[in-house]
Amino acid sequence: MWMLVRDDVGLSADAAPRTLAACPDSDERGDPWRWSVRLVPREAGCWAVEVEADHDHVTVRQDTHRDGAVVDVARRAGEEIVVVPVSGQCLVAAAQGPWHRWLRPGDVFVGEGEQDELLRLTLAPGRSGTTVVRLTPVTAQPLRWVP
């Protein structure tokens, strides 16, 4: 598994939408655009996740989990998972492994790879929310985050 954790994209109450992850992440890369995940401000400091994708290459599933939930997320080989906290905190961990990372709004976790894996998300009690975006290739070619 490969993963990207991007910390604090500089959120403030009057922030504009922020691209947290995309493939590719800049026009200079030369790779064809496939998907983008953005954090968009809503009223009173609330945030929402918006996803754009080239549906000829990618299908998108988006789930939001809240308030102390513990959720196992299975990522299949070739898929990408993007974890975006929108309020409170979320612990992302390898369900069977040694690593873990706390995320807050403005952080993002992207996981990809050639092997299946199981992630465990543990949301902080109280007003917490995390959106999980699953990007699945339409073709046999696995998806890649192109940094």
Contacts in CASP RR format, 6 or more apart in sequence:
PFRMAT RR
TARGET T0000
AUTHOR 0000-0000-0000
METHOD contacts of the structure
MODEL  1
MWMLVRDDVGLSADAAPRTLAACPDSDERGDPWRWSVRLVPREAGCWAVE
VEADHDHVTVRQDTHRDGAVVDVARRAGEEIVVVPVSGQCLVAAAQGPWH
RWLRPGDVFVGEGEQDELLRLTLAPGRSGTTVVRLTPVTAQPLRWVP
1 75 0 8 1.000
1 111 0 8 1.000
1 112 0 8 1.000
1 113 0 8 1.000
1 115 0 8 1.000
1 117 0 8 1.000
2 111 0 8 1.000
2 112 0 8 1.000
2 113 0 8 1.000
2 145 0 8 1.000
3 109 0 8 1.000
3 110 0 8 1.000
3 111 0 8 1.000
3 112 0 8 1.000
4 21 0 8 1.000
4 108 0 8 1.000
4 109 0 8 1.000
4 110 0 8 1.000
4 111 0 8 1.000
4 145 0 8 1.000
4 147 0 8 1.000
5 101 0 8 1.000
5 103 0 8 1.000
5 107 0 8 1.000
5 108 0 8 1.000
5 109 0 8 1.000
5 110 0 8 1.000
6 20 0 8 1.000
6 21 0 8 1.000
6 107 0 8 1.000
6 108 0 8 1.000
6 110 0 8 1.000
7 106 0 8 1.000
7 107 0 8 1.000
8 104 0 8 1.000
8 106 0 8 1.000
8 107 0 8 1.000
9 18 0 8 1.000
9 20 0 8 1.000
9 39 0 8 1.000
9 106 0 8 1.000
9 107 0 8 1.000
9 108 0 8 1.000
10 18 0 8 1.000
10 106 0 8 1.000
11 18 0 8 1.000
11 39 0 8 1.000
11 47 0 8 1.000
11 105 0 8 1.000
11 106 0 8 1.000
13 41 0 8 1.000
13 45 0 8 1.000
14 41 0 8 1.000
15 41 0 8 1.000
16 41 0 8 1.000
17 38 0 8 1.000
17 39 0 8 1.000
17 40 0 8 1.000
17 41 0 8 1.000
17 50 0 8 1.000
18 38 0 8 1.000
18 39 0 8 1.000
18 106 0 8 1.000
19 25 0 8 1.000
19 36 0 8 1.000
19 37 0 8 1.000
19 38 0 8 1.000
20 37 0 8 1.000
20 38 0 8 1.000
20 39 0 8 1.000
20 82 0 8 1.000
20 84 0 8 1.000
20 106 0 8 1.000
20 108 0 8 1.000
21 36 0 8 1.000
21 37 0 8 1.000
21 82 0 8 1.000
21 108 0 8 1.000
21 110 0 8 1.000
21 145 0 8 1.000
22 33 0 8 1.000
22 35 0 8 1.000
22 36 0 8 1.000
22 37 0 8 1.000
23 31 0 8 1.000
23 33 0 8 1.000
23 34 0 8 1.000
23 35 0 8 1.000
23 36 0 8 1.000
23 80 0 8 1.000
23 143 0 8 1.000
23 144 0 8 1.000
23 145 0 8 1.000
23 146 0 8 1.000
24 30 0 8 1.000
24 31 0 8 1.000
24 33 0 8 1.000
24 146 0 8 1.000
24 147 0 8 1.000
25 145 0 8 1.000
25 146 0 8 1.000
25 147 0 8 1.000
29 146 0 8 1.000
31 146 0 8 1.000
32 54 0 8 1.000
33 54 0 8 1.000
34 53 0 8 1.000
34 54 0 8 1.000
34 57 0 8 1.000
34 58 0 8 1.000
34 143 0 8 1.000
35 51 0 8 1.000
35 52 0 8 1.000
35 53 0 8 1.000
35 54 0 8 1.000
35 58 0 8 1.000
35 60 0 8 1.000
35 135 0 8 1.000
35 143 0 8 1.000
36 51 0 8 1.000
36 52 0 8 1.000
36 53 0 8 1.000
37 49 0 8 1.000
37 50 0 8 1.000
37 51 0 8 1.000
37 82 0 8 1.000
37 84 0 8 1.000
37 108 0 8 1.000
37 133 0 8 1.000
38 49 0 8 1.000
38 50 0 8 1.000
38 51 0 8 1.000
38 52 0 8 1.000
39 47 0 8 1.000
39 48 0 8 1.000
39 49 0 8 1.000
39 84 0 8 1.000
39 86 0 8 1.000
39 105 0 8 1.000
39 106 0 8 1.000
40 47 0 8 1.000
40 48 0 8 1.000
40 49 0 8 1.000
40 50 0 8 1.000
41 47 0 8 1.000
42 48 0 8 1.000
46 86 0 8 1.000
46 87 0 8 1.000
47 86 0 8 1.000
47 87 0 8 1.000
47 105 0 8 1.000
47 106 0 8 1.000
48 86 0 8 1.000
49 62 0 8 1.000
49 64 0 8 1.000
49 84 0 8 1.000
49 86 0 8 1.000
49 131 0 8 1.000
49 133 0 8 1.000
51 60 0 8 1.000
51 62 0 8 1.000
51 133 0 8 1.000
53 59 0 8 1.000
53 60 0 8 1.000
53 135 0 8 1.000
55 138 0 8 1.000
56 138 0 8 1.000
57 137 0 8 1.000
57 138 0 8 1.000
57 139 0 8 1.000
58 135 0 8 1.000
58 136 0 8 1.000
58 137 0 8 1.000
58 138 0 8 1.000
58 143 0 8 1.000
59 135 0 8 1.000
59 136 0 8 1.000
59 138 0 8 1.000
60 133 0 8 1.000
60 134 0 8 1.000
60 135 0 8 1.000
60 136 0 8 1.000
61 133 0 8 1.000
61 134 0 8 1.000
61 136 0 8 1.000
62 131 0 8 1.000
62 132 0 8 1.000
62 133 0 8 1.000
62 134 0 8 1.000
63 131 0 8 1.000
63 132 0 8 1.000
63 134 0 8 1.000
64 86 0 8 1.000
64 129 0 8 1.000
64 130 0 8 1.000
64 131 0 8 1.000
64 132 0 8 1.000
65 71 0 8 1.000
65 121 0 8 1.000
65 123 0 8 1.000
65 129 0 8 1.000
65 130 0 8 1.000
65 131 0 8 1.000
65 132 0 8 1.000
66 123 0 8 1.000
66 128 0 8 1.000
66 129 0 8 1.000
66 130 0 8 1.000
67 123 0 8 1.000
67 125 0 8 1.000
67 126 0 8 1.000
67 127 0 8 1.000
67 128 0 8 1.000
67 129 0 8 1.000
68 122 0 8 1.000
68 123 0 8 1.000
68 124 0 8 1.000
68 125 0 8 1.000
68 126 0 8 1.000
68 128 0 8 1.000
69 121 0 8 1.000
69 122 0 8 1.000
69 123 0 8 1.000
70 120 0 8 1.000
70 121 0 8 1.000
70 122 0 8 1.000
70 123 0 8 1.000
71 120 0 8 1.000
71 121 0 8 1.000
71 123 0 8 1.000
71 132 0 8 1.000
72 95 0 8 1.000
72 118 0 8 1.000
72 119 0 8 1.000
72 120 0 8 1.000
72 121 0 8 1.000
73 81 0 8 1.000
73 83 0 8 1.000
73 118 0 8 1.000
73 119 0 8 1.000
73 120 0 8 1.000
73 121 0 8 1.000
73 132 0 8 1.000
73 134 0 8 1.000
74 116 0 8 1.000
74 117 0 8 1.000
74 118 0 8 1.000
74 119 0 8 1.000
75 81 0 8 1.000
75 111 0 8 1.000
75 112 0 8 1.000
75 113 0 8 1.000
75 116 0 8 1.000
75 117 0 8 1.000
75 118 0 8 1.000
75 119 0 8 1.000
75 134 0 8 1.000
76 116 0 8 1.000
76 136 0 8 1.000
77 113 0 8 1.000
77 114 0 8 1.000
77 115 0 8 1.000
77 116 0 8 1.000
77 142 0 8 1.000
78 112 0 8 1.000
78 113 0 8 1.000
78 114 0 8 1.000
78 137 0 8 1.000
78 142 0 8 1.000
78 143 0 8 1.000
79 112 0 8 1.000
79 134 0 8 1.000
79 135 0 8 1.000
79 136 0 8 1.000
79 137 0 8 1.000
79 142 0 8 1.000
79 143 0 8 1.000
80 110 0 8 1.000
80 111 0 8 1.000
80 112 0 8 1.000
80 134 0 8 1.000
80 135 0 8 1.000
80 143 0 8 1.000
80 144 0 8 1.000
80 145 0 8 1.000
81 109 0 8 1.000
81 110 0 8 1.000
81 111 0 8 1.000
81 112 0 8 1.000
81 119 0 8 1.000
81 132 0 8 1.000
81 133 0 8 1.000
81 134 0 8 1.000
81 135 0 8 1.000
82 108 0 8 1.000
82 109 0 8 1.000
82 110 0 8 1.000
82 111 0 8 1.000
82 132 0 8 1.000
82 133 0 8 1.000
82 135 0 8 1.000
83 90 0 8 1.000
83 92 0 8 1.000
83 103 0 8 1.000
83 108 0 8 1.000
83 109 0 8 1.000
83 110 0 8 1.000
83 119 0 8 1.000
83 121 0 8 1.000
83 130 0 8 1.000
83 131 0 8 1.000
83 132 0 8 1.000
83 133 0 8 1.000
84 106 0 8 1.000
84 108 0 8 1.000
84 130 0 8 1.000
84 131 0 8 1.000
84 132 0 8 1.000
84 133 0 8 1.000
85 103 0 8 1.000
85 104 0 8 1.000
85 105 0 8 1.000
85 106 0 8 1.000
85 107 0 8 1.000
85 128 0 8 1.000
85 129 0 8 1.000
85 130 0 8 1.000
86 105 0 8 1.000
86 129 0 8 1.000
86 130 0 8 1.000
86 131 0 8 1.000
87 105 0 8 1.000
87 127 0 8 1.000
87 128 0 8 1.000
87 129 0 8 1.000
88 104 0 8 1.000
88 105 0 8 1.000
88 123 0 8 1.000
88 124 0 8 1.000
88 126 0 8 1.000
88 127 0 8 1.000
88 128 0 8 1.000
88 129 0 8 1.000
89 102 0 8 1.000
89 103 0 8 1.000
89 104 0 8 1.000
89 123 0 8 1.000
89 124 0 8 1.000
89 128 0 8 1.000
90 102 0 8 1.000
90 103 0 8 1.000
90 121 0 8 1.000
90 122 0 8 1.000
90 123 0 8 1.000
90 124 0 8 1.000
90 128 0 8 1.000
90 129 0 8 1.000
90 130 0 8 1.000
91 100 0 8 1.000
91 101 0 8 1.000
91 102 0 8 1.000
91 103 0 8 1.000
91 120 0 8 1.000
91 121 0 8 1.000
91 122 0 8 1.000
91 123 0 8 1.000
91 124 0 8 1.000
92 100 0 8 1.000
92 101 0 8 1.000
92 102 0 8 1.000
92 103 0 8 1.000
92 109 0 8 1.000
92 119 0 8 1.000
92 120 0 8 1.000
92 121 0 8 1.000
93 99 0 8 1.000
93 100 0 8 1.000
93 101 0 8 1.000
93 119 0 8 1.000
93 120 0 8 1.000
93 121 0 8 1.000
93 122 0 8 1.000
94 100 0 8 1.000
94 117 0 8 1.000
94 118 0 8 1.000
94 119 0 8 1.000
94 120 0 8 1.000
95 118 0 8 1.000
95 119 0 8 1.000
95 120 0 8 1.000
96 118 0 8 1.000
101 109 0 8 1.000
103 109 0 8 1.000
103 130 0 8 1.000
110 145 0 8 1.000
111 145 0 8 1.000
112 142 0 8 1.000
112 143 0 8 1.000
112 144 0 8 1.000
112 145 0 8 1.000
113 142 0 8 1.000
114 142 0 8 1.000
121 130 0 8 1.000
121 132 0 8 1.000
123 129 0 8 1.000
123 130 0 8 1.000
135 143 0 8 1.000
136 143 0 8 1.000
137 143 0 8 1.000
END
